[in-house]
Amino acid sequence: MQFFALLTRNTQKFSEADFAPLLPPESEQRKTLYAQGSVRQIWNRGDVPGTGIMFEAADEKEVRGHLATL
């Protein structure tokens, strides 16, 4: 089953400098999930800092587990 996660950065609470060291490892993990077949598509958002991710998973619990690794 496919699930779509629309993610945004909490820019009200955290600055770009806070996010900067987290972005490279998150990008690598997204690539890993894609290579495993857990992620089907990834989009960078144009309206706000964030990402849209299409997951392939058995259920919502599995998707939340993948999201927890990002």
C-alpha positions as CSV (number, residue, x, y, z in Angstrom):
1,M,0.0,0.0,0.0
2,Q,1.2,3.5,-0.7
3,F,1.3,6.3,1.9
4,F,2.2,10.0,1.3
5,A,4.0,11.9,4.0
6,L,4.1,15.7,3.7
7,L,6.9,17.0,6.0
8,T,7.8,20.5,7.0
9,R,10.5,22.0,9.1
10,N,9.5,23.8,12.3
11,T,11.1,27.1,11.3
12,Q,9.1,28.9,14.1
13,K,11.2,27.0,16.7
14,F,14.4,26.2,14.9
15,S,16.8,28.2,12.7
16,E,18.3,27.1,9.4
17,A,21.6,26.7,11.3
18,D,19.9,24.2,13.6
19,F,18.8,22.1,10.6
20,A,22.0,22.4,8.6
21,P,24.0,19.5,10.3
22,L,20.9,17.2,10.2
23,L,20.3,17.5,6.4
24,P,23.2,15.4,5.0
25,P,22.5,12.3,7.1
26,E,18.7,12.7,6.5
27,S,19.4,12.8,2.8
28,E,21.5,9.7,3.0
29,Q,18.8,7.9,4.9
30,R,16.2,8.9,2.3
31,K,18.4,7.3,-0.4
32,T,18.8,4.2,1.7
33,L,15.0,3.9,2.1
34,Y,14.6,4.4,-1.6
35,A,17.2,1.7,-2.4
36,Q,15.3,-0.7,-0.1
37,G,12.1,0.0,-1.9
38,S,10.4,1.6,1.1
39,V,10.3,5.0,-0.5
40,R,8.9,5.3,-4.1
41,Q,9.2,9.0,-4.7
42,I,10.7,12.1,-3.0
43,W,9.8,15.7,-3.7
44,N,11.3,18.8,-2.2
45,R,8.7,21.3,-1.3
46,G,8.6,24.7,-3.0
47,D,6.1,26.4,-0.7
48,V,8.0,25.9,2.6
49,P,11.2,24.1,3.7
50,G,10.3,20.4,3.7
51,T,9.7,17.2,1.7
52,G,7.0,15.0,0.3
53,I,7.7,11.3,0.4
54,M,5.7,8.4,-1.1
55,F,6.2,5.3,1.0
56,E,5.4,1.7,0.1
57,A,4.5,-0.1,3.3
58,A,2.1,-2.7,4.8
59,D,0.5,-0.2,7.2
60,E,0.8,3.2,8.9
61,K,2.9,1.7,11.7
62,E,5.6,0.7,9.2
63,V,5.6,4.2,7.7
64,R,6.0,5.8,11.1
65,G,8.9,3.5,11.7
66,H,10.6,4.7,8.5
67,L,9.9,8.3,9.4
68,A,11.5,7.9,12.8
69,T,14.8,7.0,11.0
70,L,14.9,10.4,9.3
